[in-house]
Amino acid sequence: MPASARQPTGRPGSFLTPLTAGVVLALAGCLTSPDLPEAAVIEIVSGDDQIQGRGRTLHEPIVVRALDGAGFPIAGLRLRFSSLDHGTVVDPPSVTTDSLGQAAASWTLGLVAGTQTLTASVPARRGPSVEFTATARQGDFDIQIVFDTAVATEHRIAIRNAAERWTAVIVGDLPDQLFERGFLPAYHCQGVEELLIPPGGVVDDVRLGVRIERDPNLAYRLAHCSRRETEPSTLLAQWSVSAGLLDAVGADLEGWTTHLIGHLLGFGWGWGDRRRNAVRDEGLGADTHFPDPATVAAFDAAGGAAWTGSKVPVQNHGPRWLVDTHWRESVMSTEIMSPDFTEDLRLKPFRELSLSAITVQAMAAIGYEVDVNEADAYTLPTAGVAAEPAASRPRSRQWGDIEQRTVAIFDASGRVVSVTRRR
């Protein structure tokens, strides 16, 4: 949604007018009762350090808590939010703390890309304050993540960072999707409450529900729950993952989630006829490749000019859930969209992998507006581009699509033992 479409909203009885640079967001007439204790501390509860497009509302509200000198919450204390960033809107701009001493508001970022700040303080009193920080990105592409309450804070941060890695390289806004009658997840997304949309709800641009997997025998599931009629088609998606697997992945969680979100956005499954000689059609060992000219040029620039096979090489051997939808492991093992599992079905060290211009151009080929300058610097491993591997005779036909439900199964030690796709 264009930033220009967002307008500040006043409330009856207030003197607020549409904001200009330097105007403080406050209701000066709403003063705190003098009978309340002085706040010794105003602290951040949640909502700090978010990233969002300039002129857009942060996904999570900002929440603060007021405490007295003994560390007890202060209820009924009027707090205000203020910012000097041009175009900032806070709703409501002044809030009374609840029984837990907490106050919450939504923050719509100002119109200039970069770091922005918002201060919570007590009006008409000298006392403590606290400052929130957010980053306004230049691009307008947005992935809205709705978390299950059971997802731990540290996991939320890593998953959010992974989504923002994609919003750095995909920059073009997609048309808002209006759900006039609302949306109730069904079929393989049934019960994913995070993707419920009330009548009249709008999604801009992609909404991802992340939840803790309820089935103790499953490691994770990926699914599309609703798609656009035009490319790029991803609209609503879900990822259910076991809490144990999130803990086990540890420092690699951000990178692995970046990989998974790439698939949900269309990498691999969304290529269609742009991919040639797919294993699902030709069998294992086929000369599977992605010949999009811009993607090939990025491959060559990364050291792939010496590659003697068809370009860009796509995975053509191994388990069926890895073929056709990843870059070829023998050539691009250090790229983030190469197969995510090793031969013994363990996750790669994702913090060492790069989101390259090759992948960014592949996303552009399926309809995304991208900024290649935001891609990671990347050079193909020398061993991978020495020569075309000897062709292997197709042995069997493989079937399955990433766009259907993907289910990973793991053993008691937490090792993924198989991944299947079901309709």
N, C-alpha and C positions, 0 to 999 in steps of 0.2 A: 504494500500500500504506500503510495507516495507520501513523503513527510508533510507536504503542503496540505494534505487532506486532514491532518490532525489539528484540531483547534482546542485551545484551553477552554475549560468549562468553569463558570462561576457558580456560586450557590446563592439562593435568595438571602438578601440581607447583607451580603458581603460587598466590599468595594473593589473586588478584583476585576481587572480588565485584561484583554489579551496581552500576553507577556511580551516584553521587549528586553533587550540585554540589560542585565544589572538590576532588574526588578526582583525584589524579595518576595517569595511565596509565603504569605502569612495572613492570618486573620487577626489584625492587631486588636480588635475589639473583644476577642475571646481570651480573657485573662484567667490565670489559675487562681483558685481560691486562696486567700492569705492564710487560711486555717491549715492548709496542707504543709507537711514538713518540706524543708528544702531538699532538693535532690542532690545527693552527694556524687552520684554516678549516673550517667546515661550511657548504656552499652549496646552494642550491636548484637542482635539475636540471630538474624539471617538476612540474606539479600545483598551482601557486600561482594565486590569484585566480579560482577556479572559483565557479560559482553552482549551487545545488541547493536543493531543498525541505528545510525543517527536518526533522530526523530521518531524512534519506535519505543514502545513500552517494554520494560524488562519483563522477562517471563515470570520471575518470582517477586512477590512484594518485598519491600524493605521493612524490617521489623526491629524496633528498639525496645529497651527495657529501662525503666527509671528505678533506682534504688536509693534508700535513705542511708544515713551514716552508719547504721547497724547492719546494712546489707539486706534490708527487707524491701519488697516491692512497694511502690507508691501508686495507689489507685486514684483515679480522678485528676491526675495532673495533666494540664494542657501542654502539649508539645507542638512545635511548628517545624516545618521543613523548609529550607531555603537554599537557593543556588544562584550563582552568577552566570551560569552557562545559558547562552541565548537559546530560547525556544523550549526550555525545560518546563514540564508540567508535572505537578505532584497532586494526586487525588486520594484523599482530601489533603489540602495543604496544612491543616491544623487538626490534631487528633487528641482525644482524651485517653489516658492510659486505662486499661481494664483492671480486673481484680488481680492479675498477675504482674501488673506494672508495665504491661506491654502496649505498644501502639504500632499500627501498620498502615502503609500507604503504597500505592502504585507509583512508579517513577517512569515517566516518559522522557527519554534523553533529549538533550538539545540538538541543534542542527549542525554542529561542527564535529567532525571526526576527531577522535583522540580521547584522552582521559578527561572525565567529568566528575564533579564532586557534588555532594548534597549534605547539608548540615542539619542535624536534629538538635533542637535546643528548647529552653523554656522561655516563652515570650515575656517581656517586661520584668525579667529577673536576671540578675547576674548569677551565673552558675555554670555547671558543666555542660558540655556539648559533645557530640560525636559526629564523625564525618564518614560518609559512605563514598566509595569510589566505584566508578563503572567505566568501561571502555566502549566508546561509540565507534563502530567500524564504518568504513566508507560504503561497502557493498550493501545491497538491499535484500539479498537472499537470506532466508531465515529458516532454521530448523528448531521448531518448538518442541522441547522435551517435557513430557509429563511423567513424573516419577511416582511409582508405588511408594507409599510411606515407609515401606520396609527397606528401601534402598539406602544404605549407609551414606553419610555425608561425604566421606572421602571418595567413595565410588561415584557419587553424583558429580563431584568436581572433575574427576577424570573423564567421565562420559560427556559432560558439558564441554570440556576442552576439546574432545575428539570432534564433536559437532561443529565447534567453532573453527577447527582446522579446515573443514569443508567450506564453511561460509567465508573463509579467507580467500579461497581459490575460485569458488562459485559466487559470482557477485550480482547477477541479474535477477531482478524481481520477477516472480511468476504471478499470473492472475490470481486474485483471491478466489477461493472456492466457498460459495454460500451453500449452507445446508438448510434449506427452507423448512424441511420437516425434521431436522436433526439427524443424528446418526447413531445407530445401535450396532456395535460390532457383532458379527455372526460368523458362522462356519469356523475356520481355523483361527479366527480372532475373537471368538465368543468368550465373554467374560472379562475382556480386557477393559476394565472400567476407565482406565486412563484415556481411552479414545472415545468415550461417550461425548457426543456433541448435542447441545440443546437445540430446539428449533430456532432457526435464525442465526445459528453460529457460523463463524467464518474461520477458515484455515488459510494462513499466509505464512510460509509457502508450503512447508512440510511439517507434519506433526508426527512425533515418535513417542509411543508409549513404552516405558521401560519398567519392568516389574520383576519381582523375585519369583522364580519358577516354583509352582506348587507341587509338581510331580517329582518326588525324590529320586526317580530313576533317570531324569533328564538333566543334561548340562545346560542346554539353551535351545531356544526356538526363535526363528526369525520368520516374519510373515508380512506381506502387504495386506492391508485391510480395505483400502479403497484407492483407486487410481484416477488420474485425469484421463480424458479422452485424447489428449494430444501430448506429444513429447515436450519435455521430460514428464513421465507419467506418474512418478511417485507422489502420493498425497498423504495417506495415512499408513503408518507401519508400526509394528510392535516387535520388541525384543524381550523375551522372558529368559532369565538366566539365574542359575542357582547361586545363592549367597556364597557357598563354598568355592565355586569356581571363580567368582569375583575376587575372593580373598587369595586364592591360589595364583591368579594371574599377576597380582601385585603391581609392581612398577610398570609392567607391560600393558596394563589395562587401557590406558589412553590410546596407545598405538593399535591395539587389537580392536578397540571400539571404532577407531578411525577406519580400519579395514572393513568391519561389518557394516558401518553406515555407508561406506562407498558402495557396497553391494545393494543395500536398500535403496540408494539413490539411482541405481541402474547399472553400475559397473558390471559387465559380464552378461547378466541376464537380459539387459536392455539393448544389446547390440543387434539382435536379429540378423538380417541378411548382411549386415556390415561385417560380420565375422564369417570367414570362409573356411570350408572343410572342417566343420565341427565334428568332434568325436561322436556326438550323439547321432550323427548321420553317417559318418564314414568309419567309425570304429577307432579303437585305441591305436596310437601311432600315426594318426592322420596328420597332414601338414596344416594344422589349425593355426590361423593367423588373423590379424585385424589390420587391413590395409588402408585405413583412413589416412589420407595424405599428410595432414597436420600431425597426426600421431606418429607416423613413420618418420617425418622430419625431426620430431623431438627425440625419437629413438636413435636416429643417426647422430644427432648432436650430442647425445649422451655416450657415444662410443659404439653405437650399433652399426656404423657404416661398414665395418669389417664383417658383419654377419652375412653369411652366404645363403641363408635360407630365406623363406618368405617372411615378410615383415607385417606387423610386429608379432613375434611368436607367442602363441597362447598355449597354455598347459594342455598336453595331449596324451598324458599317461598318468597312471596312478588311480586312486579311488574315484568313483564316478562323480562325487560331490566336489572334486577339485578341478576336473577337466572342463574346458570350454569357457570358464568364468574367471580365470586368473592369468596373469602373465606367466610365461614358461619358467619354471623353477631353475632349469639348467642354464638359463640366460640371464634372468633378472631376479635372482634370489634375494637381493637386498632392497627391492622395491616393495612398498607397503601393500600393493595389490598382487603380489606373487602369492602362491598358496600359503595359507596361514598355519598349516600343520606340517611338521617334519615327517620323514618316512615312518618313524615310530609313533606317529599320531600325537606328538606333543607340540604345544604352541611355540612359535618362533620367538626370539627376543625382540619384540616389536619396537622397543625404545631405540633400536639401532637401525630401523628401516626408514626409508625416505618416501615422501609423497612427491613424485617427480612430475616434470612437465609432460612426460609421456602419458601418465594417468590423467592429468588435467586436460590434455587435448582429447583423450578418449571420452571424457565427460562432455566436452564441447560437441563431440560428434553426435551425441544423443540429445542435443538441444539446449544444454546449459550455456549461459554466458559466463565466461571465465576470465580470470586474471592470471596468466601464466607466470607473471613476475613474482607471484606469491608462492610458487612451487618451491620445494626444497632443491638445493643443488644436488645433482646426482650424476654419477658415472657408473656404467655397467661394469660388473666384475670382469676382469681381463679374461679369465678362463671361459666365461660364458659366451664371448664373441669371437673366439678363435676360429671356429668353423661350424658349418651345419652338421649336426649329429647324423650318423648313419640312419637312413630311413628304416623304420621297423614296420613289418607287415601288420595291418590292422587285424586284431585278434577277436574282438567282440564289439558289439554295439552297446553304447551306454545311453541311458535315458534319465531324465530328471531336469528340473528347472529351478533355479534359485527363487523364481517368483512364487513358487508354491511353498508350502510350509517346510522349513528346514528344521530337523530335530537332531540334536547331538546326544549321544548316550555315553555315560561314563561309568567306570568301575568304582569299587569301594575306595581306591586310593586317589580318586579324582582325575584319573587319566581318561581322556576321551577315547573310546574304543570304536565308535562308528558314528557316522552322520547319515541320516536318511532324509529323503524329501517325500512328502505326502501331499495329496490333494485334500 
